[in-house]
Amino acid sequence: FQTVKTIVSATFPIVLRLFNTSNSRMTIMPAWVIDRYGSNDVLRFTKNAGFPIINYPNEVVVQVHAAGLNPIDVSMRGGYGAATMAMKRDPLNINQSGSEFPLILGRDMSGVIMECGLDVAPAYFKEGDEVWAAIPPWKQGSLAEFVVLSANEVSKKPKCLSHIEAAAVPYVAATAWSALVNTGGLNKDNCAKKRILILGGSGGVGTFSIQMLKAWGAHVTVTCSQNAERLVRGLGVDHVVDYTAGPVEVPLRALEKFDLVLDNVGGDTESWALGLLKPWCGAKYVTLVTPFLRNTDQLGIADGMLQTGVTVASKALKHLSKGVHYRWGMFAPNGLALDDISEMVDAGKIRAVVEEEFTFSQVPQAMLKVEKGHARGKTVVKISSGEDSSE
């Protein structure tokens, strides 16, 4: 019988639900969706969104208790990255254009596992476990009552955090981990006394990065506006530069040079930020503002990737000749990293920074809040059973 279930799990996921879930009668759920790309008025609440189905035996279905919003959600609402996401969802290009709709946004999630695929070992996850996750942008998001994820994208939620607090962390944590650890080469063993500069320190990625780097013993300088200084100081920053007081590069050039610069701002920062690095010491500039998705949207997948490769290679070679490394950082789902981060949270080394909380019925207002920018932490939506979401 177990062999039969394994075969079914790989080939007939809808039939598997009849075998393996107490929720088999559920076929729809409440969610906020978009049916086309555009401004905030494309958001639509429905009680008839398709219930997520386990398609692979290593997946889990999670009941979402809270969802965090990020700038990527606003960008995706407008169609940013649509070409690349379409390729990830449908690499063989079988489906027609627009098959991603209705699309559910939301990259952060904290909730409770309701169902596990056959290959998910009970030693790792079981029904009833409280978990958190950063949902890849090519998957249906967390602005819904349920979501399906791969088990390697999910991690046990920190015990000391509520679901609202936990939903503020995973996406920015996974993004910061990818930029600082995977790309920047930093870790808890080599970070002590390193000088790190974070350009744009008061947003989600910035506030998380500050705490992780300080927990690892780094000296951290950030740029932010004057009214965000109290926030970042409270997170342990060593030095703050107010970007509203004049050209921010002027006071930064007066400081001792840095081992790594994390750029959350973009724009013209590349023209001067690499000059703040220690030359010929392995110092790195890592930017999270890259043209990769814009290139594929405008030029198509093949030409966009080619243009991206030429751009990053030419910039890397240009700056390598000056003794510094130029890198692009990108989000990558990483359940194992979230395991480490969960331990740091429970140890009191990292806390969630929630700027504002919204109800499920207030998702459009929450998206507008994120769209305005100038974040002081994260915007989080409490996902309920739908009684307060009758719009």
C-alpha angles and dihedrals in degrees: 000000000000090000090052091051091050091053091047092049091057098043112021110035094168091056089047090064089064089055102041115032141062087208096065091121091061113095102152138038141179116271145149109244141172122220095191138009119268146092127329094288091073090073111107130183116219136173090202104067113139114266110243115255128206105245098172129039093239094060132102133202113225129195104225115229097172137007128202122214126218136183088259088067091058090047093048090049086062094048100263110159093008094137095051093043090051090054091050092049095043111019092170092051092233098143127070123255111279095030089129090074134135083047124190116211128204127100102196124070140175120178150107129292111246100175138013129206119240095260095052105104115224087227088069105032137358137169111291096029115137108231143170131205147173106233116219111243093240091063131075108273141232102265087101138073094255137025134183120223141169112261090237089061093055131077136182109271116245108264093224095058130080117227089257091054093042092053089062094065121047104072096043090041093052091045093049091045091051092049100041103031108025096034103021096043095228124143140158091274100051103031100082112120093356114140112234127184120201115196105206102019104173101066128084099278091040097051092047094046092051092056096044093048093047090049087055093050102255127148105240129200121182139186118222140133120284094253090058094052094092091054096051093041088055089056091057105263114167099207134014128199117196109223092195093063094074139294100351094209091067098067090036092058089056091061129085110274122266137239093215137011119201110198117202093159110059119180113102095344092106090065092067111008096080089058088066092065127097105255122232093006100100092263116166138207109205118187125192091192104084134156094228099109093036090054094051091046092052102034104027127250100291099041092037093054090046092051090046092051092050092048098049093042094051093047093046092051092045094055096037087065086060093052100257134100124240116204141168119224122205137179116266125179109242123172092177091056089050088054090059092044091050089057091050091051094050089048089058095246096115130032132190116255108210114179099180139358125213134187123243090258090056098060093120090053090047091052091050089051091055092043092058090063125200090109123191095197128315138332112224132191121208107222112214134180090274101262091117093043104075097132 
